[in-house]
């Protein structure tokens, strides 16, 4: 057993290095995607819906026209008012596709407070295209109010606006 210890340690070291490299690759994807998501959603925040569409990836362009994109966003975003705060609550790197679409994706969820909507949830979906992250989905809505009676089962149903993503 002692004779095989160096081989076992070497094997463990290789596995650990491989795992660390895998985490580093994921960290690189997250690091490069988060500022892109922030810039893309800033275009939406500013009411630059046409610009956000033009900056988006082909997956979004294939699913929705520029006019429909702008119409959906114009319908609900101005009603909510300006963004007061936005906090990233999750970011998930999907290297092998998302919702039936192939490719690399990043799904970022924000808890967002708007001037006229205290408790909102936003989901931004990015896809890697031509070596760059591009927005391909945006979904936003009100977070449901907590139930008063804790003995009742709680649901995860969100009241959401129209979803625009692949």
Rosetta constraint file for C-alpha pairs under 8 A:
AtomPair CA 1 CA 5 HARMONIC 6.51 0.50
AtomPair CA 4 CA 8 HARMONIC 6.26 0.50
AtomPair CA 5 CA 9 HARMONIC 6.04 0.50
AtomPair CA 6 CA 10 HARMONIC 6.00 0.50
AtomPair CA 7 CA 11 HARMONIC 6.12 0.50
AtomPair CA 8 CA 12 HARMONIC 6.17 0.50
AtomPair CA 9 CA 13 HARMONIC 6.07 0.50
AtomPair CA 10 CA 14 HARMONIC 6.21 0.50
AtomPair CA 11 CA 15 HARMONIC 6.24 0.50
AtomPair CA 12 CA 16 HARMONIC 6.04 0.50
AtomPair CA 13 CA 17 HARMONIC 6.09 0.50
AtomPair CA 14 CA 18 HARMONIC 6.08 0.50
AtomPair CA 15 CA 19 HARMONIC 6.12 0.50
AtomPair CA 16 CA 20 HARMONIC 6.04 0.50
AtomPair CA 17 CA 21 HARMONIC 6.03 0.50
AtomPair CA 18 CA 22 HARMONIC 6.23 0.50
AtomPair CA 19 CA 23 HARMONIC 6.28 0.50
AtomPair CA 20 CA 24 HARMONIC 6.06 0.50
AtomPair CA 21 CA 25 HARMONIC 6.18 0.50
AtomPair CA 22 CA 26 HARMONIC 6.40 0.50
AtomPair CA 23 CA 27 HARMONIC 6.06 0.50
AtomPair CA 24 CA 28 HARMONIC 6.10 0.50
AtomPair CA 25 CA 29 HARMONIC 6.34 0.50
AtomPair CA 26 CA 30 HARMONIC 6.24 0.50
AtomPair CA 26 CA 93 HARMONIC 6.80 0.50
AtomPair CA 27 CA 31 HARMONIC 5.93 0.50
AtomPair CA 28 CA 32 HARMONIC 6.12 0.50
AtomPair CA 29 CA 33 HARMONIC 6.00 0.50
AtomPair CA 29 CA 93 HARMONIC 7.23 0.50
AtomPair CA 30 CA 34 HARMONIC 6.02 0.50
AtomPair CA 30 CA 91 HARMONIC 7.49 0.50
AtomPair CA 30 CA 93 HARMONIC 6.91 0.50
AtomPair CA 30 CA 106 HARMONIC 7.58 0.50
AtomPair CA 31 CA 35 HARMONIC 7.57 0.50
AtomPair CA 32 CA 36 HARMONIC 7.17 0.50
AtomPair CA 32 CA 133 HARMONIC 7.90 0.50
AtomPair CA 33 CA 37 HARMONIC 6.26 0.50
AtomPair CA 33 CA 106 HARMONIC 7.10 0.50
AtomPair CA 33 CA 126 HARMONIC 7.55 0.50
AtomPair CA 33 CA 133 HARMONIC 6.15 0.50
AtomPair CA 34 CA 38 HARMONIC 6.20 0.50
AtomPair CA 34 CA 108 HARMONIC 7.95 0.50
AtomPair CA 35 CA 39 HARMONIC 6.11 0.50
AtomPair CA 36 CA 40 HARMONIC 6.07 0.50
AtomPair CA 36 CA 133 HARMONIC 6.72 0.50
AtomPair CA 36 CA 134 HARMONIC 7.31 0.50
AtomPair CA 36 CA 135 HARMONIC 8.00 0.50
AtomPair CA 37 CA 41 HARMONIC 6.08 0.50
AtomPair CA 37 CA 108 HARMONIC 7.83 0.50
AtomPair CA 37 CA 124 HARMONIC 6.78 0.50
AtomPair CA 37 CA 126 HARMONIC 7.12 0.50
AtomPair CA 37 CA 135 HARMONIC 6.89 0.50
AtomPair CA 38 CA 42 HARMONIC 6.05 0.50
AtomPair CA 39 CA 43 HARMONIC 6.54 0.50
AtomPair CA 40 CA 44 HARMONIC 6.81 0.50
AtomPair CA 40 CA 52 HARMONIC 6.21 0.50
AtomPair CA 40 CA 55 HARMONIC 7.59 0.50
AtomPair CA 40 CA 135 HARMONIC 6.74 0.50
AtomPair CA 41 CA 45 HARMONIC 6.09 0.50
AtomPair CA 41 CA 52 HARMONIC 7.86 0.50
AtomPair CA 41 CA 124 HARMONIC 7.82 0.50
AtomPair CA 42 CA 46 HARMONIC 6.11 0.50
AtomPair CA 43 CA 47 HARMONIC 6.41 0.50
AtomPair CA 43 CA 48 HARMONIC 5.10 0.50
AtomPair CA 43 CA 49 HARMONIC 6.75 0.50
AtomPair CA 43 CA 51 HARMONIC 6.94 0.50
AtomPair CA 43 CA 52 HARMONIC 5.69 0.50
AtomPair CA 44 CA 48 HARMONIC 5.59 0.50
AtomPair CA 44 CA 49 HARMONIC 5.56 0.50
AtomPair CA 44 CA 52 HARMONIC 6.36 0.50
AtomPair CA 44 CA 73 HARMONIC 7.85 0.50
AtomPair CA 45 CA 77 HARMONIC 7.80 0.50
AtomPair CA 45 CA 82 HARMONIC 7.09 0.50
AtomPair CA 45 CA 83 HARMONIC 7.10 0.50
AtomPair CA 47 CA 74 HARMONIC 7.83 0.50
AtomPair CA 47 CA 78 HARMONIC 7.98 0.50
AtomPair CA 48 CA 52 HARMONIC 6.24 0.50
AtomPair CA 49 CA 53 HARMONIC 6.21 0.50
AtomPair CA 49 CA 69 HARMONIC 7.38 0.50
AtomPair CA 49 CA 70 HARMONIC 5.29 0.50
AtomPair CA 49 CA 73 HARMONIC 7.09 0.50
AtomPair CA 50 CA 54 HARMONIC 6.25 0.50
AtomPair CA 50 CA 66 HARMONIC 6.71 0.50
AtomPair CA 50 CA 70 HARMONIC 6.35 0.50
AtomPair CA 51 CA 55 HARMONIC 6.14 0.50
AtomPair CA 52 CA 56 HARMONIC 6.14 0.50
AtomPair CA 53 CA 61 HARMONIC 7.70 0.50
AtomPair CA 53 CA 66 HARMONIC 6.22 0.50
AtomPair CA 53 CA 69 HARMONIC 7.17 0.50
AtomPair CA 55 CA 134 HARMONIC 6.94 0.50
AtomPair CA 55 CA 135 HARMONIC 7.28 0.50
AtomPair CA 56 CA 60 HARMONIC 6.56 0.50
AtomPair CA 56 CA 61 HARMONIC 7.41 0.50
AtomPair CA 56 CA 134 HARMONIC 5.28 0.50
AtomPair CA 56 CA 135 HARMONIC 4.69 0.50
AtomPair CA 56 CA 136 HARMONIC 5.75 0.50
AtomPair CA 57 CA 61 HARMONIC 6.67 0.50
AtomPair CA 57 CA 127 HARMONIC 7.13 0.50
AtomPair CA 57 CA 129 HARMONIC 7.01 0.50
AtomPair CA 57 CA 134 HARMONIC 4.99 0.50
AtomPair CA 57 CA 135 HARMONIC 5.80 0.50
AtomPair CA 57 CA 136 HARMONIC 5.44 0.50
AtomPair CA 58 CA 62 HARMONIC 6.03 0.50
AtomPair CA 58 CA 136 HARMONIC 7.51 0.50
AtomPair CA 59 CA 63 HARMONIC 6.50 0.50
AtomPair CA 59 CA 136 HARMONIC 5.91 0.50
AtomPair CA 59 CA 165 HARMONIC 7.87 0.50
AtomPair CA 59 CA 166 HARMONIC 5.99 0.50
AtomPair CA 60 CA 64 HARMONIC 6.14 0.50
AtomPair CA 60 CA 135 HARMONIC 7.73 0.50
AtomPair CA 60 CA 136 HARMONIC 4.69 0.50
AtomPair CA 60 CA 137 HARMONIC 6.63 0.50
AtomPair CA 60 CA 164 HARMONIC 7.67 0.50
AtomPair CA 60 CA 165 HARMONIC 6.04 0.50
AtomPair CA 60 CA 166 HARMONIC 6.10 0.50
AtomPair CA 61 CA 65 HARMONIC 6.23 0.50
AtomPair CA 61 CA 66 HARMONIC 7.47 0.50
AtomPair CA 63 CA 164 HARMONIC 7.97 0.50
AtomPair CA 63 CA 165 HARMONIC 7.26 0.50
AtomPair CA 63 CA 166 HARMONIC 6.32 0.50
AtomPair CA 64 CA 68 HARMONIC 6.34 0.50
AtomPair CA 64 CA 69 HARMONIC 6.41 0.50
AtomPair CA 64 CA 164 HARMONIC 7.42 0.50
AtomPair CA 65 CA 69 HARMONIC 6.17 0.50
AtomPair CA 66 CA 70 HARMONIC 6.19 0.50
AtomPair CA 67 CA 71 HARMONIC 6.06 0.50
AtomPair CA 68 CA 72 HARMONIC 6.09 0.50
AtomPair CA 69 CA 73 HARMONIC 6.35 0.50
AtomPair CA 69 CA 164 HARMONIC 7.49 0.50
AtomPair CA 70 CA 74 HARMONIC 5.93 0.50
AtomPair CA 71 CA 75 HARMONIC 6.10 0.50
AtomPair CA 72 CA 76 HARMONIC 6.99 0.50
AtomPair CA 72 CA 162 HARMONIC 7.10 0.50
AtomPair CA 73 CA 77 HARMONIC 5.64 0.50
AtomPair CA 74 CA 78 HARMONIC 6.35 0.50
AtomPair CA 75 CA 79 HARMONIC 7.54 0.50
AtomPair CA 76 CA 80 HARMONIC 6.71 0.50
AtomPair CA 76 CA 161 HARMONIC 7.47 0.50
AtomPair CA 77 CA 81 HARMONIC 6.80 0.50
AtomPair CA 78 CA 82 HARMONIC 7.67 0.50
AtomPair CA 79 CA 116 HARMONIC 7.21 0.50
AtomPair CA 80 CA 114 HARMONIC 5.82 0.50
AtomPair CA 80 CA 115 HARMONIC 6.27 0.50
AtomPair CA 80 CA 116 HARMONIC 4.70 0.50
AtomPair CA 80 CA 117 HARMONIC 5.53 0.50
AtomPair CA 81 CA 114 HARMONIC 5.81 0.50
AtomPair CA 81 CA 115 HARMONIC 4.95 0.50
AtomPair CA 81 CA 116 HARMONIC 5.58 0.50
AtomPair CA 81 CA 117 HARMONIC 7.75 0.50
AtomPair CA 82 CA 114 HARMONIC 5.53 0.50
AtomPair CA 82 CA 115 HARMONIC 5.46 0.50
AtomPair CA 83 CA 112 HARMONIC 7.19 0.50
AtomPair CA 83 CA 113 HARMONIC 6.08 0.50
AtomPair CA 83 CA 114 HARMONIC 4.34 0.50
AtomPair CA 83 CA 115 HARMONIC 6.28 0.50
AtomPair CA 84 CA 112 HARMONIC 7.57 0.50
AtomPair CA 84 CA 113 HARMONIC 5.38 0.50
AtomPair CA 84 CA 114 HARMONIC 5.10 0.50
AtomPair CA 84 CA 115 HARMONIC 6.01 0.50
AtomPair CA 85 CA 112 HARMONIC 5.63 0.50
AtomPair CA 85 CA 113 HARMONIC 5.16 0.50
AtomPair CA 85 CA 114 HARMONIC 7.01 0.50
AtomPair CA 86 CA 110 HARMONIC 6.18 0.50
AtomPair CA 86 CA 111 HARMONIC 5.76 0.50
AtomPair CA 86 CA 112 HARMONIC 4.29 0.50
AtomPair CA 86 CA 113 HARMONIC 6.41 0.50
AtomPair CA 87 CA 110 HARMONIC 5.32 0.50
AtomPair CA 87 CA 111 HARMONIC 5.26 0.50
AtomPair CA 87 CA 112 HARMONIC 6.34 0.50
AtomPair CA 88 CA 108 HARMONIC 7.17 0.50
AtomPair CA 88 CA 109 HARMONIC 5.98 0.50
AtomPair CA 88 CA 110 HARMONIC 4.40 0.50
AtomPair CA 88 CA 111 HARMONIC 6.46 0.50
AtomPair CA 89 CA 108 HARMONIC 7.79 0.50
AtomPair CA 89 CA 109 HARMONIC 5.66 0.50
AtomPair CA 89 CA 110 HARMONIC 5.32 0.50
AtomPair CA 89 CA 111 HARMONIC 6.39 0.50
AtomPair CA 90 CA 107 HARMONIC 7.96 0.50
AtomPair CA 90 CA 108 HARMONIC 5.72 0.50
AtomPair CA 90 CA 109 HARMONIC 5.17 0.50
AtomPair CA 90 CA 110 HARMONIC 7.08 0.50
AtomPair CA 91 CA 106 HARMONIC 6.78 0.50
AtomPair CA 91 CA 107 HARMONIC 5.54 0.50
AtomPair CA 91 CA 108 HARMONIC 4.25 0.50
AtomPair CA 91 CA 109 HARMONIC 6.31 0.50
AtomPair CA 92 CA 106 HARMONIC 5.61 0.50
AtomPair CA 92 CA 107 HARMONIC 5.15 0.50
AtomPair CA 92 CA 108 HARMONIC 6.43 0.50
AtomPair CA 93 CA 104 HARMONIC 7.61 0.50
AtomPair CA 93 CA 105 HARMONIC 6.02 0.50
AtomPair CA 93 CA 106 HARMONIC 4.56 0.50
AtomPair CA 93 CA 107 HARMONIC 6.57 0.50
AtomPair CA 94 CA 98 HARMONIC 6.54 0.50
AtomPair CA 94 CA 104 HARMONIC 5.74 0.50
AtomPair CA 94 CA 105 HARMONIC 4.89 0.50
AtomPair CA 94 CA 106 HARMONIC 5.84 0.50
AtomPair CA 94 CA 107 HARMONIC 7.63 0.50
AtomPair CA 95 CA 103 HARMONIC 6.59 0.50
AtomPair CA 95 CA 104 HARMONIC 4.34 0.50
AtomPair CA 95 CA 105 HARMONIC 6.17 0.50
AtomPair CA 96 CA 102 HARMONIC 6.32 0.50
AtomPair CA 96 CA 103 HARMONIC 5.72 0.50
AtomPair CA 96 CA 104 HARMONIC 5.85 0.50
AtomPair CA 96 CA 105 HARMONIC 7.80 0.50
AtomPair CA 97 CA 101 HARMONIC 5.37 0.50
AtomPair CA 97 CA 102 HARMONIC 4.14 0.50
AtomPair CA 97 CA 103 HARMONIC 4.76 0.50
AtomPair CA 97 CA 104 HARMONIC 5.66 0.50
AtomPair CA 97 CA 105 HARMONIC 6.32 0.50
AtomPair CA 98 CA 102 HARMONIC 6.60 0.50
AtomPair CA 98 CA 103 HARMONIC 7.67 0.50
AtomPair CA 98 CA 104 HARMONIC 7.87 0.50
AtomPair CA 98 CA 105 HARMONIC 6.51 0.50
AtomPair CA 99 CA 166 HARMONIC 7.63 0.50
AtomPair CA 101 CA 166 HARMONIC 7.37 0.50
AtomPair CA 103 CA 127 HARMONIC 7.15 0.50
AtomPair CA 103 CA 128 HARMONIC 7.05 0.50
AtomPair CA 104 CA 127 HARMONIC 5.72 0.50
AtomPair CA 104 CA 128 HARMONIC 5.45 0.50
AtomPair CA 105 CA 125 HARMONIC 6.91 0.50
AtomPair CA 105 CA 126 HARMONIC 5.50 0.50
AtomPair CA 105 CA 127 HARMONIC 4.43 0.50
AtomPair CA 105 CA 128 HARMONIC 6.32 0.50
AtomPair CA 106 CA 125 HARMONIC 5.81 0.50
AtomPair CA 106 CA 126 HARMONIC 5.12 0.50
AtomPair CA 106 CA 127 HARMONIC 6.46 0.50
AtomPair CA 107 CA 123 HARMONIC 6.89 0.50
AtomPair CA 107 CA 124 HARMONIC 5.93 0.50
AtomPair CA 107 CA 125 HARMONIC 4.66 0.50
AtomPair CA 107 CA 126 HARMONIC 6.51 0.50
AtomPair CA 108 CA 123 HARMONIC 5.64 0.50
AtomPair CA 108 CA 124 HARMONIC 5.20 0.50
AtomPair CA 108 CA 125 HARMONIC 6.39 0.50
AtomPair CA 109 CA 121 HARMONIC 7.05 0.50
AtomPair CA 109 CA 122 HARMONIC 5.67 0.50
AtomPair CA 109 CA 123 HARMONIC 4.46 0.50
AtomPair CA 109 CA 124 HARMONIC 6.44 0.50
AtomPair CA 110 CA 121 HARMONIC 5.72 0.50
AtomPair CA 110 CA 122 HARMONIC 5.08 0.50
AtomPair CA 110 CA 123 HARMONIC 6.36 0.50
AtomPair CA 111 CA 119 HARMONIC 7.19 0.50
AtomPair CA 111 CA 120 HARMONIC 5.86 0.50
AtomPair CA 111 CA 121 HARMONIC 4.86 0.50
AtomPair CA 111 CA 122 HARMONIC 6.58 0.50
AtomPair CA 112 CA 118 HARMONIC 7.81 0.50
AtomPair CA 112 CA 119 HARMONIC 6.36 0.50
AtomPair CA 112 CA 120 HARMONIC 4.88 0.50
AtomPair CA 112 CA 121 HARMONIC 5.75 0.50
AtomPair CA 112 CA 122 HARMONIC 6.82 0.50
AtomPair CA 113 CA 117 HARMONIC 6.07 0.50
AtomPair CA 113 CA 118 HARMONIC 4.87 0.50
AtomPair CA 113 CA 119 HARMONIC 5.36 0.50
AtomPair CA 113 CA 120 HARMONIC 5.75 0.50
AtomPair CA 114 CA 118 HARMONIC 5.89 0.50
AtomPair CA 114 CA 119 HARMONIC 7.61 0.50
AtomPair CA 114 CA 120 HARMONIC 7.38 0.50
AtomPair CA 117 CA 142 HARMONIC 7.25 0.50
AtomPair CA 119 CA 142 HARMONIC 5.93 0.50
AtomPair CA 119 CA 143 HARMONIC 5.47 0.50
AtomPair CA 120 CA 140 HARMONIC 7.09 0.50
AtomPair CA 120 CA 141 HARMONIC 5.60 0.50
AtomPair CA 120 CA 142 HARMONIC 4.38 0.50
AtomPair CA 120 CA 143 HARMONIC 5.11 0.50
AtomPair CA 121 CA 140 HARMONIC 5.63 0.50
AtomPair CA 121 CA 141 HARMONIC 5.59 0.50
AtomPair CA 121 CA 142 HARMONIC 6.13 0.50
AtomPair CA 121 CA 143 HARMONIC 5.93 0.50
AtomPair CA 122 CA 138 HARMONIC 7.19 0.50
AtomPair CA 122 CA 139 HARMONIC 5.67 0.50
AtomPair CA 122 CA 140 HARMONIC 4.29 0.50
AtomPair CA 122 CA 141 HARMONIC 6.68 0.50
AtomPair CA 123 CA 137 HARMONIC 7.75 0.50
AtomPair CA 123 CA 138 HARMONIC 5.72 0.50
AtomPair CA 123 CA 139 HARMONIC 5.12 0.50
AtomPair CA 123 CA 140 HARMONIC 6.31 0.50
AtomPair CA 124 CA 135 HARMONIC 7.16 0.50
AtomPair CA 124 CA 136 HARMONIC 7.85 0.50
AtomPair CA 124 CA 137 HARMONIC 5.68 0.50
AtomPair CA 124 CA 138 HARMONIC 4.74 0.50
AtomPair CA 124 CA 139 HARMONIC 6.66 0.50
AtomPair CA 125 CA 135 HARMONIC 5.93 0.50
AtomPair CA 125 CA 136 HARMONIC 5.62 0.50
AtomPair CA 125 CA 137 HARMONIC 4.67 0.50
AtomPair CA 125 CA 138 HARMONIC 6.35 0.50
AtomPair CA 125 CA 165 HARMONIC 7.47 0.50
AtomPair CA 126 CA 133 HARMONIC 5.93 0.50
AtomPair CA 126 CA 134 HARMONIC 5.20 0.50
AtomPair CA 126 CA 135 HARMONIC 4.36 0.50
AtomPair CA 126 CA 136 HARMONIC 5.39 0.50
AtomPair CA 126 CA 137 HARMONIC 6.84 0.50
AtomPair CA 127 CA 133 HARMONIC 5.47 0.50
AtomPair CA 127 CA 134 HARMONIC 5.43 0.50
AtomPair CA 127 CA 135 HARMONIC 6.45 0.50
AtomPair CA 127 CA 136 HARMONIC 6.35 0.50
AtomPair CA 128 CA 132 HARMONIC 5.31 0.50
AtomPair CA 128 CA 133 HARMONIC 4.38 0.50
AtomPair CA 128 CA 134 HARMONIC 6.26 0.50
AtomPair CA 129 CA 133 HARMONIC 6.15 0.50
AtomPair CA 129 CA 134 HARMONIC 6.74 0.50
AtomPair CA 136 CA 165 HARMONIC 5.75 0.50
AtomPair CA 136 CA 166 HARMONIC 6.76 0.50
AtomPair CA 137 CA 163 HARMONIC 7.88 0.50
AtomPair CA 137 CA 164 HARMONIC 5.56 0.50
AtomPair CA 137 CA 165 HARMONIC 3.80 0.50
AtomPair CA 137 CA 166 HARMONIC 6.67 0.50
AtomPair CA 138 CA 163 HARMONIC 6.88 0.50
AtomPair CA 138 CA 164 HARMONIC 5.83 0.50
AtomPair CA 138 CA 165 HARMONIC 6.28 0.50
AtomPair CA 139 CA 160 HARMONIC 7.58 0.50
AtomPair CA 139 CA 161 HARMONIC 7.15 0.50
AtomPair CA 139 CA 162 HARMONIC 7.26 0.50
AtomPair CA 139 CA 163 HARMONIC 5.14 0.50
AtomPair CA 139 CA 164 HARMONIC 6.41 0.50
AtomPair CA 139 CA 165 HARMONIC 7.69 0.50
AtomPair CA 140 CA 160 HARMONIC 6.15 0.50
AtomPair CA 140 CA 161 HARMONIC 6.22 0.50
AtomPair CA 140 CA 163 HARMONIC 7.70 0.50
AtomPair CA 141 CA 158 HARMONIC 7.18 0.50
AtomPair CA 141 CA 159 HARMONIC 5.91 0.50
AtomPair CA 141 CA 160 HARMONIC 4.21 0.50
AtomPair CA 141 CA 161 HARMONIC 5.64 0.50
AtomPair CA 142 CA 158 HARMONIC 6.81 0.50
AtomPair CA 142 CA 159 HARMONIC 5.68 0.50
AtomPair CA 142 CA 160 HARMONIC 6.41 0.50
AtomPair CA 143 CA 158 HARMONIC 5.99 0.50
AtomPair CA 143 CA 159 HARMONIC 6.88 0.50
AtomPair CA 144 CA 156 HARMONIC 7.99 0.50
AtomPair CA 144 CA 157 HARMONIC 7.18 0.50
AtomPair CA 144 CA 158 HARMONIC 5.81 0.50
AtomPair CA 144 CA 159 HARMONIC 6.71 0.50
AtomPair CA 147 CA 152 HARMONIC 7.83 0.50
AtomPair CA 147 CA 154 HARMONIC 7.03 0.50
AtomPair CA 150 CA 154 HARMONIC 7.95 0.50
